Amino acid sequence: MPHVPRATKSRRRPQGPAGFDAILDELAGLRRDSARLMEQMKTGAIDGASETAQSLISQLNERASELYENMSDRSERSVQAISRQVEEQPITSLLVAFTVGMIAGRLLSR
């Protein structure tokens, strides 16, 4: 039996026609391009997520500002209403304050 050399795995390019070498070069270029594309897609996904997070933070900030302004307006109106009530009925307001103070004092002394 004649001796047949065994095929070994190597990173060398096999010798062959010029067309085969061109195909191997194209495949190597395609591999590099696809690696770059994948890296850009990863970076783009991170950038997109960052933009989405910034948008959500901006929306939350706007909503918090609206809530703060709303609560500020309500509290100001409440203070004005209580002040008007105290001016219109000072004796009743004094009795209510005294009663609330007595109840709070009793509850806290226990």
C-alpha positions as a Markdown table, in Angstrom:
| # | Residue | x | y | z |
|---|---|---|---|---|
| 1 | Met | 0.0 | 0.0 | 0.0 |
| 2 | Pro | 1.3 | 3.4 | -0.9 |
| 3 | His | 1.8 | 5.8 | 2.0 |
| 4 | Val | -0.9 | 8.6 | 1.9 |
| 5 | Pro | 0.0 | 11.7 | 4.0 |
| 6 | Arg | -2.5 | 12.5 | 6.6 |
| 7 | Ala | -4.2 | 15.8 | 6.5 |
| 8 | Thr | -3.3 | 18.0 | 9.4 |
| 9 | Lys | -5.1 | 21.0 | 10.6 |
| 10 | Ser | -3.0 | 24.1 | 10.1 |
| 11 | Arg | -3.6 | 27.8 | 9.9 |
| 12 | Arg | -1.7 | 28.0 | 6.7 |
| 13 | Arg | -3.5 | 28.7 | 3.5 |
| 14 | Pro | -3.5 | 25.7 | 1.2 |
| 15 | Gln | -1.7 | 26.1 | -2.0 |
| 16 | Gly | -4.1 | 26.3 | -4.9 |
| 17 | Pro | -5.2 | 28.3 | -7.9 |
| 18 | Ala | -5.4 | 32.1 | -7.7 |
| 19 | Gly | -9.2 | 32.0 | -7.7 |
| 20 | Phe | -9.2 | 30.0 | -4.5 |
| 21 | Asp | -6.8 | 32.4 | -2.8 |
| 22 | Ala | -9.0 | 35.3 | -3.8 |
| 23 | Ile | -12.0 | 33.5 | -2.3 |
| 24 | Leu | -10.1 | 33.0 | 1.0 |
| 25 | Asp | -9.1 | 36.7 | 1.0 |
| 26 | Glu | -12.7 | 37.7 | 0.5 |
| 27 | Leu | -13.8 | 35.4 | 3.3 |
| 28 | Ala | -11.2 | 36.9 | 5.7 |
| 29 | Gly | -12.4 | 40.4 | 4.7 |
| 30 | Leu | -16.0 | 39.3 | 5.3 |
| 31 | Arg | -15.1 | 38.0 | 8.7 |
| 32 | Arg | -13.4 | 41.3 | 9.7 |
| 33 | Asp | -16.3 | 43.3 | 8.3 |
| 34 | Ser | -18.9 | 41.2 | 10.2 |
| 35 | Ala | -16.8 | 41.5 | 13.4 |
| 36 | Arg | -16.8 | 45.3 | 13.0 |
| 37 | Leu | -20.5 | 45.3 | 12.3 |
| 38 | Met | -21.3 | 43.3 | 15.4 |
| 39 | Glu | -19.2 | 45.7 | 17.5 |
| 40 | Gln | -21.0 | 48.7 | 16.0 |
| 41 | Met | -24.4 | 47.0 | 16.7 |
| 42 | Lys | -23.3 | 46.4 | 20.3 |
| 43 | Thr | -22.2 | 50.0 | 20.6 |
| 44 | Gly | -25.4 | 51.2 | 19.0 |
| 45 | Ala | -27.6 | 49.1 | 21.3 |
| 46 | Ile | -25.8 | 50.6 | 24.3 |
| 47 | Asp | -26.2 | 54.1 | 22.9 |
| 48 | Gly | -29.8 | 53.4 | 22.2 |
| 49 | Ala | -30.4 | 52.2 | 25.7 |
| 50 | Ser | -28.6 | 55.2 | 27.1 |
| 51 | Glu | -30.8 | 57.6 | 25.0 |
| 52 | Thr | -33.9 | 55.7 | 26.2 |
| 53 | Ala | -32.7 | 56.0 | 29.8 |
| 54 | Gln | -32.0 | 59.7 | 29.4 |
| 55 | Ser | -35.5 | 60.2 | 27.9 |
| 56 | Leu | -37.1 | 58.4 | 30.8 |
| 57 | Ile | -35.1 | 60.4 | 33.3 |
| 58 | Ser | -36.2 | 63.6 | 31.6 |
| 59 | Gln | -39.8 | 62.6 | 31.7 |
| 60 | Leu | -39.6 | 61.6 | 35.3 |
| 61 | Asn | -37.9 | 64.9 | 36.1 |
| 62 | Glu | -40.7 | 66.9 | 34.3 |
| 63 | Arg | -43.4 | 64.9 | 36.1 |
| 64 | Ala | -41.7 | 65.4 | 39.5 |
| 65 | Ser | -41.6 | 69.2 | 38.8 |
| 66 | Glu | -45.3 | 69.2 | 37.9 |
| 67 | Leu | -46.2 | 67.3 | 41.1 |
| 68 | Tyr | -44.0 | 69.7 | 43.2 |
| 69 | Glu | -45.7 | 72.7 | 41.6 |
| 70 | Asn | -49.2 | 71.2 | 42.1 |
| 71 | Met | -48.5 | 70.4 | 45.8 |
| 72 | Ser | -46.9 | 73.8 | 46.3 |
| 73 | Asp | -50.0 | 75.5 | 44.9 |
| 74 | Arg | -52.4 | 73.3 | 47.0 |
| 75 | Ser | -50.5 | 74.0 | 50.2 |
| 76 | Glu | -50.4 | 77.7 | 49.6 |
| 77 | Arg | -54.2 | 77.7 | 49.0 |
| 78 | Ser | -54.7 | 75.7 | 52.2 |
| 79 | Val | -52.6 | 78.1 | 54.2 |
| 80 | Gln | -54.6 | 81.0 | 52.8 |
| 81 | Ala | -57.9 | 79.3 | 53.5 |
| 82 | Ile | -56.8 | 78.6 | 57.1 |
| 83 | Ser | -55.6 | 82.1 | 57.6 |
| 84 | Arg | -58.9 | 83.5 | 56.2 |
| 85 | Gln | -60.8 | 81.1 | 58.6 |
| 86 | Val | -58.8 | 82.3 | 61.6 |
| 87 | Glu | -59.3 | 86.0 | 60.7 |
| 88 | Glu | -63.1 | 85.4 | 60.2 |
| 89 | Gln | -63.7 | 83.3 | 63.3 |
| 90 | Pro | -60.8 | 83.8 | 65.8 |
| 91 | Ile | -62.6 | 82.4 | 68.9 |
| 92 | Thr | -63.6 | 79.2 | 67.1 |
| 93 | Ser | -60.1 | 78.8 | 65.7 |
| 94 | Leu | -58.6 | 79.3 | 69.2 |
| 95 | Leu | -61.0 | 76.7 | 70.7 |
| 96 | Val | -60.2 | 74.2 | 68.0 |
| 97 | Ala | -56.5 | 74.7 | 68.4 |
| 98 | Phe | -56.9 | 74.3 | 72.2 |
| 99 | Thr | -58.9 | 71.1 | 71.8 |
| 100 | Val | -56.5 | 69.5 | 69.4 |
| 101 | Gly | -53.6 | 70.4 | 71.7 |
| 102 | Met | -55.3 | 68.8 | 74.7 |
| 103 | Ile | -56.0 | 65.6 | 72.8 |
| 104 | Ala | -52.5 | 65.4 | 71.4 |
| 105 | Gly | -51.1 | 66.0 | 74.9 |
| 106 | Arg | -53.2 | 63.2 | 76.4 |
| 107 | Leu | -52.2 | 60.8 | 73.7 |
| 108 | Leu | -48.5 | 61.5 | 74.0 |
| 109 | Ser | -48.5 | 61.3 | 77.8 |
| 110 | Arg | -49.5 | 57.7 | 77.8 |
